[in-house]
Amino acid sequence: MTKKKGSDHGIPCLWAIIPAAGRGLRMNSDIPKQHMPLCGKSVLHHTLSRLCDMTEIQGVAVGLSSPDPWWEQNPFDHPKLLGTYPGGERRQDTVLNGLGYLAEVAEIGPSQQVLVHDAARPCITRRDVVNVAEKALESENGAVLGSRVKDTIKTSSGHDVISGTLDRSCCWRAYTPQVFALGKLLFALETAREKGVTVTDEAMAMELVGLPPCMVQGSDMNIKITENVDLRLAGFFLEGRIDE
């Protein structure tokens, strides 16, 4: 594939991976959260629609559980959808599988920029995608969208007794998208697997191999749906036509 420019912002085309094999147990629903209805279509469809409509995104691969009857009943169709692939037991396994899928199907090399985004973050904006992608190009180790912590953060020991207070000026909430060169992310996730380390996001894998990414301030509307109240809040944002 050619390394053509993806937009008038001058960033290269991005190849997206959407890990969507999770079950979302905190929703207390038989339907995985990514397939729950939201403003007329599924959460996952909203996420895919928003990404596929962005000129910066060249192609999207979706990692699904097997079987996934909800996807089979309600598949997503778009020219930028490269296809679906089998997810793994953990998020990191699904993303690792996705890197191999992208390399094979899209025929992209290790220097190409890969964007990983949560299926359950349907309120992503083009502005945030552009900002994190631009920062990833400036940084050797990629970039992570997030938000500086505004609250006072406490740590606790047993029985929820406060054990300390963190310096919030150094604390971030990590979101997605997270953008990295395919080769470096592949190395990081393979290393985590070999060491038997569970990582909760791609940045943690990069940290593990001594390649810490940069943080990029994003919109607080880019919420992750984990509980029922988040569905209502996401609906409010989507119906209000999020500022792009």
URVEN-V901254 format. One record per pair of residues at least 6 apart in sequence whose C-alpha atoms are under 7 Angstrom apart, sorted by the first residue. I is the first residue (numbers start at 0). J is the second residue. D is the distance in Angstrom with one decimal. If there is no record, write none. Layout:
I,J,D
I,J,D
This chain:
0,106,6.2
0,107,6.0
2,11,6.5
3,11,6.2
3,12,6.6
4,10,5.9
4,11,4.4
4,12,5.8
5,11,4.8
5,12,4.1
5,54,6.2
5,55,4.5
6,54,5.9
6,55,5.4
10,133,6.3
12,55,5.3
12,56,5.9
12,57,5.5
13,55,5.9
13,56,4.8
13,57,5.6
13,112,5.5
13,113,5.8
13,114,6.3
14,56,6.0
14,57,5.6
14,58,5.2
14,59,6.1
14,112,6.5
14,113,4.9
14,114,5.9
15,56,6.9
15,58,6.2
15,59,4.6
15,60,6.2
15,113,5.7
15,114,4.6
15,115,5.8
16,59,5.9
16,60,5.0
16,61,6.0
16,94,7.0
16,97,6.3
16,114,6.2
16,115,4.9
16,116,6.5
17,60,6.2
17,61,4.8
17,62,6.2
17,115,6.1
17,116,5.4
17,117,6.0
17,118,5.7
18,61,6.0
18,62,4.8
18,63,7.0
18,90,6.6
18,93,5.9
18,94,6.1
18,117,6.3
18,118,6.3
19,33,6.8
19,61,6.5
19,62,5.3
19,63,5.2
19,118,5.5
20,62,6.0
20,63,4.4
20,64,4.4
20,86,5.5
22,31,4.8
22,32,6.9
23,31,5.4
23,32,5.4
23,225,6.8
25,225,6.3
25,226,6.2
26,32,6.8
26,225,6.3
26,226,5.0
26,227,6.1
32,119,6.9
33,41,6.9
33,42,5.1
33,43,5.0
33,118,5.9
33,119,5.4
34,41,5.1
34,42,5.7
34,43,6.0
34,69,6.6
35,41,5.3
35,42,5.9
36,42,6.2
37,230,7.0
37,234,6.4
38,234,6.1
42,119,6.3
42,121,6.1
43,118,5.5
43,119,6.6
44,75,6.5
45,121,5.4
46,118,6.2
46,120,6.4
46,121,4.2
50,56,6.7
51,79,6.1
53,125,6.5
57,79,6.5
58,79,4.7
58,80,5.9
58,81,6.0
59,79,6.0
59,80,4.9
59,81,5.6
60,80,6.3
60,81,5.5
60,82,5.5
60,83,5.7
60,97,6.9
61,82,6.6
61,83,4.7
61,84,6.4
62,83,5.7
62,84,5.0
62,85,5.6
62,86,4.8
62,93,6.0
62,97,6.6
63,83,6.7
63,84,6.3
63,85,5.4
63,86,5.0
64,85,6.0
64,86,5.3
65,85,6.4
86,92,6.9
86,93,4.3
86,96,6.8
87,93,4.6
91,188,6.9
91,198,6.7
95,185,6.7
95,188,6.4
98,181,7.0
98,185,6.8
101,107,6.9
102,108,6.6
109,180,6.3
109,181,4.8
109,182,3.9
110,180,5.2
110,181,6.0
110,182,6.2
111,180,5.4
111,181,5.8
112,178,6.6
112,179,5.5
112,180,4.6
112,181,6.0
113,178,5.6
113,179,5.5
113,180,6.0
113,181,5.7
114,176,6.0
114,177,5.7
114,178,4.4
114,179,6.7
115,175,6.8
115,176,5.4
115,177,5.3
115,178,6.4
116,175,5.1
116,176,4.5
116,177,6.7
117,175,6.2
119,223,5.4
119,224,5.3
120,221,6.2
120,222,5.8
120,223,4.7
120,224,6.4
122,220,6.5
122,221,5.1
122,222,6.9
122,233,6.8
122,237,6.7
123,221,5.4
124,243,5.2
125,243,5.7
126,243,5.8
127,217,5.8
128,176,6.9
131,142,5.9
131,143,6.5
131,144,6.0
131,178,7.0
131,215,6.0
132,178,6.3
134,142,6.0
135,141,4.1
135,142,4.6
135,178,6.1
135,179,6.5
138,213,6.9
140,179,6.6
140,210,5.6
140,211,6.1
140,212,4.9
141,178,5.5
141,179,4.4
141,180,6.9
141,212,4.9
141,213,6.5
142,177,5.9
142,178,5.4
142,179,6.8
142,212,5.0
142,213,4.6
142,214,5.8
142,215,6.8
143,173,6.9
143,174,6.9
143,175,6.6
143,176,6.5
143,177,4.4
143,178,6.5
143,212,6.7
143,213,6.2
143,214,4.9
143,215,5.9
144,173,6.4
144,174,5.3
144,175,5.5
144,176,5.9
144,177,6.2
144,214,6.0
144,215,4.8
144,216,6.1
144,217,5.6
145,171,6.4
145,172,5.4
145,173,4.5
145,174,4.7
145,214,6.4
145,215,5.9
145,216,5.3
145,217,5.3
146,171,5.5
146,172,5.2
146,173,6.8
146,216,5.1
146,217,5.8
146,219,6.9
147,170,6.2
147,171,4.4
147,172,6.2
147,216,7.0
148,167,6.0
148,170,5.7
148,171,5.2
148,172,6.3
151,167,6.5
152,164,5.9
152,165,5.6
152,167,6.6
153,161,6.5
153,163,5.8
153,164,4.5
153,165,6.2
154,161,5.8
154,162,5.4
154,163,5.2
154,164,6.2
155,161,4.2
155,162,4.7
155,163,6.8
156,162,5.7
184,205,6.8
187,204,5.2
187,205,5.3
187,208,6.0
188,204,5.8
191,197,6.9
191,204,6.3
198,204,6.0
202,212,6.5
205,211,5.8
224,230,6.2
